[in-house]
Amino acid sequence: MKATIAKMMTTDKQARILYLDNTFMMRELIGERPIHPVCAEALAASFTLSSLVCGLLKDGQRLSIRIDTSVPSAYIHCDVDSEGNVRGYASDTFIKQKPVTIPELIGDKGVIRITKDIGMGAMYTSAVDMPHANITDDFSHFFLQSEQVETFFRYDYGTDKNGNVAFSRGMLFQLLPFAENGLFEKWANRMDESREKFRTASLPMDPQTLNTLFPDADVMEFGTVRLFCGCSKDALIGLLFGLGMEELNQAIDKNQEIEIACSTCGKTYVYNSRDLLALMGKG
C-alpha cells in the first residue's frame, strides 16, 4: 500500500510544506485488528505525522518514533526512512485501552522519543514530554524543544457511519533559516481557518487541488510513502509451535484453521490443516 506526499515551498522561499493524504493506507492499517475508535485515531495520527517526517530525512537516514502514554507498556511505535518506507503499530496494552478522548489516552506523563540512525552504527535519542496530550501539537512541541526548529503539524481524521476511515490527511510546515518574523503565526492561522477544506471524503492529490489548498506555495515534487513491515505467512509459521503439539494435532484432525497476527503491523495470517501438516513434516 502506497500514499503520495507533496513537497512544497512557500512562494517567498521562507518555509517548506509537506502534505500527505494516506486515507487508504490508514484504512488498511486500522482494519488489521479490532481497536477502540479513540485508540485508532491516535495510531493514525502518530503514523501519519511520523510519515511526514520522511520528507525531512536525508539519504540513508532512519528514525524510530515512539509515543509513550502514561499507562506502562501502552505505546505506539513507528519506523520511517528516507526512502519513504513506513511502518507503525500499537502495543497490546495500548489496544486494550478504552479512553473517551486522546488526552485521556495520553495522560499527563506522555513522552515522544525519537531515535535517529546517524550512520556508522551510531544512534541518537531525544525524549520530550507531551504537554498538549493530543499528539499533533506534541509533535510540534518536540521539534521546537529538540531540534530548535519552528514546525507545526496539522492532522485531519474522520470515519464513516461504519467506523471505517473516511479521511486521513497530515501537513507539516517548517520555517527555513532566516525566515521573517510573523510568518509562522501567519501560516498557522491560515491553516486553522481552512481546516474544513481538508475534511472531505474526496480530495484529489493533484497540482490544481494543491494550489487551491495552499495558494501561496509551489509544488516542488511528489514523493511516495509505503506501508512496510516485512512479515509474511512463512515468516510467522514458526510461532505455531508455541501452541503445543497436542493443539496442532487437534486442529489437523478437526480440519480447523489457526490464525496468527503479526505483533508489529497486526496483519493476520490463516493456516489450514495442509499448512500444519507441512510444518510438522507430515505433508
N, C-alpha and C positions, 0 to 999 in steps of 0.2 A: 504494500500500500504506500502510495506517494502523495505528497502535497506540494503546492507551489508557494515559494516565498518571494515576495517582491522587494528588491533592494532599491531604495530611492534616496535622493539628495534634495534638500530644500533648494529652491531656485537661487537663494542668496549664498549657497555653498557653505552654510554655517552649521548644518546638522544633518545627520543621517536618519533615515526612517526605514524600518523593516516591518513588513506586513505579511501575515500568514493566515490563510484560510485552510484549516485542517479538519473541516467538518466530517468528511467521510472517514478519515483516519481515526478520529475520536469515536465515531460511531462503532467502528470495528474494535478499538481498544476497550472501550467501556462495555461493549456487549460480550466480551470474552467470559465474564463470570459475574454472578449476582453481586450487586454492590448498592449500598444506600445512595439515594439521589444526591445528598449533600456531599458524600464522600466521592461520588462520581464527578461532580463539578470541581471539587478540589484537585482530584487527579488530573482532570482535563486541563485545568488552569496551570498546574505545575508542569505538565508535559508540554503544553503549548508555549509557555514562556521560556522553558528550557530550550525548546526547538528554535525559538527566535534567536537565542544566543549563538546558534550555529553560524549565523550571518556575521558575527563579530570575530570568529576564530580565524587564525592564520593557518596556512597549510601544515597538516600534521598534528594540530592541536586537538586535544580531547578534554572534556570536562565531565566530572561526575557531580551531580547536583542532588542533594538530599534535603528534604523538608521534614524535620523532626517536630512532632506535635508535643503537647505537654503530657501525653499518655506514653509511658515507656513502651518501646518497641512498636509504636504506631507511627509509621513514616511513609513517605513517598520517595522513590529513588529514580533518577533519570540519568541516562548517559547520552552525550551528544559529541559529535566530532565535526571537523572542518569539511568533511565530505558530505555532510547532511544526513548521516546515519543517526537515528534516534531510537531510544527505547525507554520505556518507563513502566513502573509497576508500583503497587502499594503492598505493604506488608499485610499478613493475615490479620494481625491485631488492628491495623487501620481499617481494613474492610469490615471488621465486625462492629465498628463504631456506628452509632445511630444518632448523630447530632442533629440539632434543629437548624443551625447555621454554621457557616465556615469558621467564624470567630470562635464559636463554641468548640468546634473540632480542633482548632489550632491551640486554643487556650492561651494562658499568659506566659508560658515558658517555651514557646515555639522558637526554633532556630533553623536558619538556612545555612547549610555547609556546602561549599563548592571546592572540589579538589581539581586542580589543573595539572595535567601532564605537561611539564615544561621541557621534556626531552632528556635524553641520556639517563633515563630511569629515575629522574628527579620529579617529585610530586610536591605541590604546594596547596595547602588547605586554608581557606578563610571561613570563619564562622561568625555570623551576625544574627542578632536577635530579631524577632518579628513583632515589633510594637503595634502594627496595624492588625495583625492576626487575620488578614484577608488574602494573603498570598501575593496578589497583584502589586499592591503598594509596598509590600515587604521586599519584592524583587527590586523595586526602585530604591528602597532604603539600602539594600545590600550593595548595589553599585555605588551609591554615594559614600557609604561608610568604608567599603573595602577597596574600591577602585578609584575613589575620589573623582568620579565622573558623573555629571548630572544626566540621569537617564530616567525616563518614565515609561512604564508599561501600561497597556490597556488590554483588557480581555473581555470578550462578549460571548456568552454561552446561553443556550436555551434548549429546551426539549419540547417534543410534540406531545399530543394527548396520550400517546402510548409509552411515554418515558424515553423514547429514543432521542439521540442528539439531533436537534434541528439545525443548529449553527454553532460553530466554534471558531472564533477569529481573534488573533492577537496582534498587537502592534507595539513596537519598540521605537522610541525617539531618543536620540542621544546627541548632545552638543559636541561639536568639534572644537579643538583648541582655538582660543581667541574669539569665540562667538560673542556677539554683542549682548550687553545686559538686557534682560527682559524677554529675550527670545524664548527661553524655556517656559516661562509662565504664559506667554502668548500662545504657544502651540498646545500646552496642556489645557488651557481654557477652550481653545478651538476644538480639540478632540472631545472634550467633555460635552460641549454644546452639540456636537454632531453624532453622538452615540447611537441614536436611533437608526442612522443610515447603515450601521454595521449589524443591526439586529433583525435582519430579514432572512428568510429561509434561502432565497436565491440571490446570490451576489457574484456575478462573474469576476474572474481574475484576469482582466484584460486592460490594456493601456487606457481605453476610454473610461472605464469604470474607475480606475485608479486616479485618473485626472479629476474626476468628479469628487471622489473621496478626499483627495489630497491636492487641491487646486494650486498650491504654491510649492509643489515638489515635482521633480523629474524622475521618471523610472530609469535607473541605470542598467539593471539587468534582472533576470528572473533566475532563481535557484530552485533546487529540489531538496526536500527532506523525505527520508524513507524510514518507515517503521521497520526496525530491525531487532531481532532477538538472537537468532542463531539456533533456536531449539528446533527439534524435529521429532517425528514419531520414533525413528530409530534411536535417536539420542536419549530419549526418556524411557525406552522399553526396559532398561535395567532396573528401574525403580519398582517394577512389578515384583521383583524378588522380595521386596520389603513386606509384601502381603503374606508371605509364607507359602510353602509348597502345598499345604492342605487346602488353602483357599484357592490357589491357582488350579489345582486338580478338580475341585468342585465346580469352578467356572467352566472348565473344559467339559466335564461330564454333563453339565446342565446347558451347555452351549450359550453361556452368558457372556456379555461384553463387560469390559472393565475400562473405566475412564481414568486418565492421569492428566492433571493440569500442570502446566509449566509454572513453577513458582516465581519466575521472572516476569513473563508477559501475561500469564493467565490463560493462554490458549490451551484447549482441551484436546487430547488425542484419545481415540477409541481403539481398544484392542479386542479382537474377536478370538474365538477358540482356535482358529488357524494360527493367529499370531502367537498365542500362548503355547501351542504345540511346538512351533518353531523355536520359541525361546527356551523350552525345556528339552530341545533336541529330539522331539518325538515326531516332528513334521516331515 
